[in-house]
Amino acid sequence: MPHLWLIYYGLGVFALAIYFLLPEQQKSALYTGVGVSAALAVVIGVIIHRPAAPLGWLMLAAGQISYATGDVLYFVKGEGTAVDVCYLGMYVFLIFGLVVFVRRRIPRGDAATLIDPALLAIAAGVVWWVYVIAPLAADRETTALVIAYPIFDLLLLTVALRLILGTGARTPAFRLLTAGLVLMLAADVVYAVRSANGTYTDGSWNDIGWILSYVSLGAAALHPSMRWLDSRAPAVSRPIGPSRLTILVGGALLPVLLLIVPGRAGVDHLPFVVAAAVLLVVLMTARLVASTASERERALVDPLTGLHSAGVFRANLGLEGDRALRTNGQLGLVVVDLDNFRLVVEMYGQPAGDRVLCEVAARIHAYCQPGDVLARTGAHRFCVLLPDADAYRTSQFAELIRGAVAEPKIALESDVSVRVTASLGLAALPYDAPAATRLLQVTEHAVEAARAGGGNRSHNWRGPLYYETAAVRYPPAA
C-alpha cells in the first residue's frame, strides 16, 4: 500500500482535531495511543519496505515505546524517578537511531557536514545554557534528572542538525522524519519556557507539537522512500547557499547578541559566552575556507562522478576545435543524455539516481582513449570530445556507448536493478560544422531528435544511425 503513510497521517491529524474536545482522562489515553501507534507504524514500515539496515528505525520505535511507558507511569503514579528514566530513555534511543542514519548516510571527508551542525549546535547551546541549564543548576532543589532533560534536548539537536544539514537525498521519508524532529524539539523548548515561568499545564496546546512529531515519525516509516533514507550519498560537497550562509552567520553572532540585548543575560556568564564566541568565529572562518576550496574543485571536477566539469569541457571544446581547424585535423563530439532518468529518481530516490550516474560515467569512461575528454555537463547529460576522430569513428563510438549504457542493467540494491537507456547526438569537425561552437549546437539538436524519436538511439544532423560493429549489433529502438 504505497499510500499507507498518507492514511496514517490523516488519522493522526484527525486524532489531533478531536484531542482538545475530550475530557482529561480520555485526552491522556489518546495522547499515549498516538505515541504507541507511531512505534507500531515504524515496525510495520520496516516489515513492509525492508530497509537494508533497519537498526536506526527500530531505535526510533524503541524511543517511542520508552516515552509511552513513561506516560503510562505518569498518568497512573504521577511524577517519579521511573517516569524520568523512561522519558530520558526516549532521548537515548532517538539519538542512537539518528547516529545510525548519519553514519550510513553521510560520507566522511566533507568539512561542511561537521562544521555547519557544530556551529549551530554551539550557538544553541550558549542560549540553552544561559536561559535554561544554568538557572536549573543554580536551584538547589533541582535534581540531576531534571537538568538532564535540556542536556539531552541539546544532544538530540546536535545529531539532528548533523542529519539535516548533511548530504544525501531529501526523500519524502527524510522530510517527514526531520519535520517530526523539529516539531518535537520546538515543543520541548516551549515546554521549558512555560515550565520556567509556571504557565505550563498538562493537556495544553503544547501537546500539538508532540502529537504531530509522533505522527510524522510514523508516516516517515510507512512511506516507501524510507528504504533509501540512510543510503550513502556519493557526493560529499555542496555549494553553500545564501540561506545557509545567513543562518550560519546569525549563529556565529548569537553569543554577542546575548551581551547587548535587553537584560544582558550573557554578562552573568561572560567567560563562557566569550569562549563560545571565539570558537564560533574560528568555525565560521574554517567553513568559509572549506567552501572556497570546494568551489574551486567544483569548477574543475564534478563531485559526484569525478569527471571533468562543464567549464572544463567548454574550455577544451574551444581549444581542440581551434587546433583541429588550424592543423586541418578532425574533432568528434558525442553528447549522451539519459532517457527517463527522472523516473528512476521518483521511483527509487535520489541515491539510486546517483548510482546510475556513477555507473554510466564508468561505462562511458571504459571506452575512452587517452586524450579523450569526458565531462558531465548536465543533471543527466555527458559530453565526450574525441580529438582526431572523423565522422566514422565518432559514430562508431556513439553506438558502442549506447549499447554499453543499456546493457547490462544497473544494480541499485541487491534485489533491484534497472535498465537505463540514452539518447545520443554526435557530430564531427569539419564535416558537420565549420566551428566548435556550431559543433555543439549540431549535437544538441541531434540529441533532441533522438529523444523525440523514442530514445535509445543515436542521431547526427542527417538522422538516426544504423551501425554494426564486428562483435555486437545495436539496432535502433523500435
PyMOL commands that set and color helices and strands:
alter all, ss='L'
color gray80, all
select helices_A, chain A and resi 4-19+24-49+55-77+81-105+112-138+144-165+172-196+207-222+224-228+242-260+265-298+310-326+341-348+350-367+391-406+436-452
alter helices_A, ss='H'
color red, helices_A
select strands_A, chain A and resi 331-338+373-378+381-387+410-413+416-418+422-429+457-460+463-464
alter strands_A, ss='S'
color yellow, strands_A
deselect
rebuild
show_as cartoon
